[in-house]
Amino acid sequence: MGVSQLGEDEGVELRMSADAKQLAVVRTVAADIAMRQDFDLDSIEDLKLAVDETCSTLITLAAPKVVLSCRFVVAQDGAIHVFAQVPSNGSAPPDRESFGWRVLTALVDSVTTWVEPATTGDGHVVHIDLVKRSAGTVDE
């Protein structure tokens, strides 16, 4: 399910400096949203770790002094969609062969990533989107 199907104005969006010091905030928000959706404890931890890995990966790719955006949207089926992005000087996507990427894909139901040219100025924007369903939620 893409962004347009979920709605641009839905959910909770965090905008923070692309700095590892901010990871605790985004993990806390992820856990709170999962708890409100009655995710079990293991699923809550998986989402927290996945969001941490997503944002950590984007921080390593970020241009200096930029803002990382992380938006959480709860779909009608209860799945949590996370849309994260950061401006980057490079055009390379995250390394899909890395240990971190393998951990990320094991923690969530789906992960996609892509890079697009920045709409303002030079550079690119690196995106990582993920979906996490509660252990009791079935895929349609």
C-alpha positions, 0 to 999 in steps of 0.5 A, a space after each residue: 500500500 503506497 503513500 497515496 492510498 494511505 493519505 498524505 495527511 494521516 499519521 504522525 510525522 517526526 522531523 529531526 536532525 539526522 543525528 544518532 542522538 535522536 534515535 531514542 525519540 523515534 523508537 519511543 514513538 514507534 513503541 507507543 503507536 504499536 502499543 495503541 494498536 495492541 501489538 504484542 510485546 515481541 511485535 512492539 520490540 521488532 518495530 522499535 528495532 526496525 525503526 532504529 535500523 531504518 533511521 540509523 541507515 538513513 543517518 549514515 547516508 545523510 548529507 551534513 546538517 539535514 532533517 530526517 523525516 519519519 512518518 507513521 501511518 496506521 492502515 485500516 487493517 492495523 498494520 503500521 506503515 513507516 515512511 522515512 527519508 533523508 536528503 543525501 549527497 549521494 545517489 546510492 540506496 542503502 546496502 541491501 547486502 549489509 547485516 543491518 539490512 538483513 536484520 531490518 528485513 527479518 523484523 518487518 513484513 515488507 521493506 522498500 527503498 529507493 533514491 530520487 533526485 531532490 526537488 530543491 537544490 542538488 543531491 538526492 533523497 533516500 527513502 526507506 518504507 516499511 510495514 509491520 503487522 501485529 502477530 495476529 494480523 493476517 496479510 490480505 
